[in-house]
Amino acid sequence: MNTNINQRRVQRTGGSTYTISLPKNWAVDNKITAGSVLTFYPEGSSIILTTENNSERSEGSVKISKMDKGEIIRSIFSMYVSGFEVIKLESGQITVDQRRTIRDATRQLVGVEIVEETVGYIKLQDLLDNSEMPIRGTVERMQSMVISMLSDAMASVIKNDIELAEDVIERDNDVDRLWFVVSRAFRTSLMSPTKMQDLGMGRLDCFDYHTCAEQLERIGDHAVKISYMKKELEEIPEDLSGDLERLYGLSKEIIVLSVEAMLTEDKNKGREMANEARTRVAEMEGMMLGMVNSMIDFIDSKMLSPIDAQKIGLIADSISRCADYGGNIAETVLQKNSPRPEF
């Protein structure tokens, strides 16, 4: 890619029209000729110029002949997140197992459907309109889901409910589906000004929401980790259950406060909420220390085995990490609402 900086002097023609010449090499490389149509997208003090044709769907293809199940799934996910609207999966002859894998992967992506299927290829198409899944609303849904998952994961630990733990594990796919939507929107906003305009927000704001969604996806992963730990644990001492509930309560407050700070339009209020969340993250360290001391006392009194103590410690660590991820969201809010320099 040519990164040479070209400066052009603006000229005035016809009394009211401003014109500027295009760099010749760029024009030749992009097949610009007399009569070509270019599109301009103003963005603050900058302007983006593009030759992209909005009527054409971006299509990509991949050979899956020698791929295993995991490779096929990752290829589909990667191409979806990269912004391809049509994905063609090709092979000399697609096997039954490959077809099943492709269908399973498609179900994990919002808006993607199989639109064409032959012996040698399967074509997927993204039918989702960006206006139907705005980033802001998607992040709100992600927060609701991960809080519900984390709450149920803790309930499964406290109430010794294995079925609830298994349900939390199954719901992780729902969070991942939304994470893919946000990730796709963010990446396409960087590559296409048209897609950026469809999102209804600037690239910097899109980056902030993408960062928020990434932290929420990680919180969902820790809810799953807690649920797996529960499946390996019997009932835990009542006092330790109380400690875990207090840890969870603080972690939930931090996450909810941080996401609300991200969503509010009032910058001053957002900063206040984000700073409050960061302050509460610091409280988590003291609570974790108290939890560790309690477990040591239970081990010394033979009321808790070292193995179970380790598993409970991993649950407590996951709760603490969720609070840290909430703190990361709060930090992003502080950056989002701070004054921005003009470049």
N, C-alpha and C positions, 0 to 999 in steps of 0.2 A: 504494500500500500504506500502510495506517495504521500509523505507528510510535509512536503515543502509548503511553507507559508507564502501565499500570494496576496499582494495588496493591489487593489484596483481603485482608481479615482472615479468618483461618481460624476457623471455628466448630466447636464440638463438639456433636453431636446424638446422642441415644439412648445416651449414656454412653460409647460406644466408637468412634463414627464421626466423622471429621473431614470437614467440607464447606467448599467455597469457591464463591462465585458467579462466573459467567462474565460478561465484558463484554458488554453488550446488543448493541452495534453489531456486534461480532465474531460473536455468535451469530446475528443476523439475516442478516449477509452470507453465512454458511456454512449457512443454512437449518437451524439447530439448533432443535428443538422438544422438548416433553416426550416422553420415550421414545427420543430419539436416542441412539445408541451412540457414545461417544468412546473412544479408545485412548490409554493413557499409557505412555510409555517413560522410565523412570528413567535418568539419565546423570550419575553423580557427584552433585553437590549440586543439579543441575538436573533438570527433568522436562519432557519434550516431550509435548504433547497434539495429537492429530490426528483428523480426521474421515474420513481416507482409507478407501476400501473395498478390502480386500485381494483380493476376488473379481473385481474388474474389471481388465482389462488396459488399460494406457495406450495409446491409439491416436492416431496423427497422420497427416495426409494432406498431400500437396503436389501442385500442378499442374505437370506437366513438359512441357506442350505446347510452350512457347517456350524450353526449356532445351537447351543443347548438352551434349555428352558430359561435359565436366568439371563442369558445373553439376549434372547429375543425380547423378554420383558423390559430389560434395561434399555435396549435400542428403541423400543416404542416410547417409553417414558422420556428418554432423552430428546427424541425428535419432537414429541409433543411440547415439552418445555421450551425447546428451541424455537417454536413458533410455526412449524409446518402445519398447514391446514389440511393437506392430503398426505397420507403416509402409505406408500406402496411396499408391501413385503413380498419379495420374490424368491422363488425356488424352482428347481426343475420340476418337482412334484411335491406339493405341500402335504405333509403327513397328517394323520388324524391328531397325533399328539401336538404338532405345531399349531394346528387349527384351534385346538382346545386352549393352548397357551395364549394364543392371540386373543381369543374371546375373553379369557380371564383377565388379561392385561387391559383390554378395552373397557371392561366393567369398572376398572379402578380409575378411569379418567372421565371427568365431567364433560358431557357434550360430544363424545367421540362415538361414532357408529361405524359398523362395517357396511360399506355401500356397494361393494363389488367383490365377487369371489369366484375364482376359476381354479383349475387344476394347478396352474403355475404361479398365481399370485393372489393376495388379498389386499384390498384397498380400504383404508380407513379414512374417515373425513371428520373434521371438527365442525360440528353444526352449532356450536355455542356462539351466541351474540354477546360481545363484551358488555353491552348494556344490561344483560340479564344477570351478570355476575360481577358487579362493580367491586373493586378491590376493598373499599371501605366496608361494605356489607359482608364480604367474604371473611375479612378479619374479625368482624363482630361474631359471625357464626363460629369461626374457629375458637374464639375465646369461650363462647358458651359451651362448645363441645368438650374442650380440654378441662374446663372447670368441672363439668359434669363427670368426666372420666376420672379426674383426680379425686373428686368427692366420693365416687363409688368405689374407687380403689382403696381409699382409706376406710370406707364402711366395710369392705370385704375383710380388711385386716382386723378391725375392731370387733366385728360381729362374727368373725370366723365363717364367712360366706364364700365358698369356693365358686358357686355358680355366678355370683356377681363379679368375681375376679375374672372369670372366663369371658363374661359379657364385655368387660372393659377392654380386654385384649382384642376382641372381635371389632370393637368400635374404632380401633386405631386406623383402619382403612378409610373411614369417613373423613378423618382429619387429614390424612395424606392426600385424599382427592382434592380437598380445598387448598392444601399447600401447593399442589401442582398447578392449580388455577392461578394462584398469586404469582408463583415463580414464572409461569409462562407469560403472564401479563407484563411482569417486570422486564424480562429478557426481550420481548418483542417491542416494548417501549423504547429500549435502547437502540434497536435496529431499525425501527420504522416510525417516522413521525406521524404517519396515518394512524397506526395503532395507538400511539401516545395520545393523539387527539381523541380517539374513541374512548379512552379511559377517563377522560374528563379531569385529568390532573397532570401536573408537570412531572418530569422524570425524577427530580429530587424527592418530591412527595411520594412517588411510586416506590423509590428506593427505601424510604422510611417505613412504609407499610409492608414492604417485602421483608425488611429486617424484623419487624414486629411479628409477622406470620412465621418466620423461621424460628423465633424463640418459642412461639406457641406450639409449633410442631414438635419441638424438643420436649416441651412440658408433657405433651401427649405421650411421647416415648417413655418418659419416666413414670407416667401413670400405668403404662403397660408393665414396666419393670417392677413396680410395686406389686402389681397383680400376680406376676410370676413368683415373686418372693412369697406372697401369701400362700400360694399353692404348695410351698415347701415348709410352711410353718403351721404349728398347732396354735392353740390359744396362747396369748401372751399375758403376762401379769397386768392387773388392772391399773397399777400406778404407771407402768410404761405406756399403756394405752392412752392414758390421760396426757402424758408427755407428747406422744405422737399427734394427738388431736390438737394440742396447743400449737405444735409446729405447723401442722396443716392449716390451722386457722390463720396464722400469721402469713404463711405462704400465699394462701388464697387472697388475703387482703392486698398483698403486694401486687399480685398479678392483675386483679380486677382494677385496682387504682391506676396501675401503669397503662393498661389498655384504655381505660376511660380518659386518661390524660392524652393518649394518642388520638382519640376520636373527637375530643372537644375542639370546637372552633375558636374558643377563647384562649389566646396564647398565654395570658397571664395566669389564668386558672390552670391551664395545662402544665405550666412550669411549677406552680405550687403543688399540684398533685404529684408530679414526677419527683420533686424534691422530698415530699413526704414518703413516697415509696422507697426512695434511696435510703432515707433515714431508717425505715423499718427493716431494710435488708441488713443493716448493721446490727439490729437487735437479734437477728437469727443466729449469729455466731455465739452469743451468750446462751441462748436457748439450747443450741446443739451441745455446748459444753456441759450444761446441766443434764442433758439426756445421757451423755457418755458416763457421767459420774453415777447416775442412777443405775445404769446397766452394770457398772463395776460392782456396785453394792449388791445387786441381785445375783451376780455370778459368785461373789464371795459368800453369800448366804445359801448357796446351792439351789436357789429358786429359779435359776436360769442357766442353761448349758452354754458353753462358749460358742457352740455352733449356732444355736438360736440367737444368741446375742449378736453374732456377726450378721445374720440375716436381718434382724431388727435394725442394726446399724446401717445396713444398706438401704433400708426403707427410709430411715431418717435422713440419710445422705441424699436420696432422691428428692425428698421434700425440700431440703435445703437448696438443692440445685434448681428446683422449680422457682424458688424465691429469687435466686440469682438471675434466672432468665427473665423474670419479671423486672428485676433491677436493670437488666440490659435494655428492656423496652423503655423504661423510664429514662435511661441515659440517652436513648435515641430521641425521645420527646424533647429533652432539654436542648439537644442539637437542632432538632426540627424548629423549635420556637425561638431560637437565638437569632440575633440580627445576621443577615446574609450579605456578604460583600458583593459589589457589582463588578463583574469582570468584563 
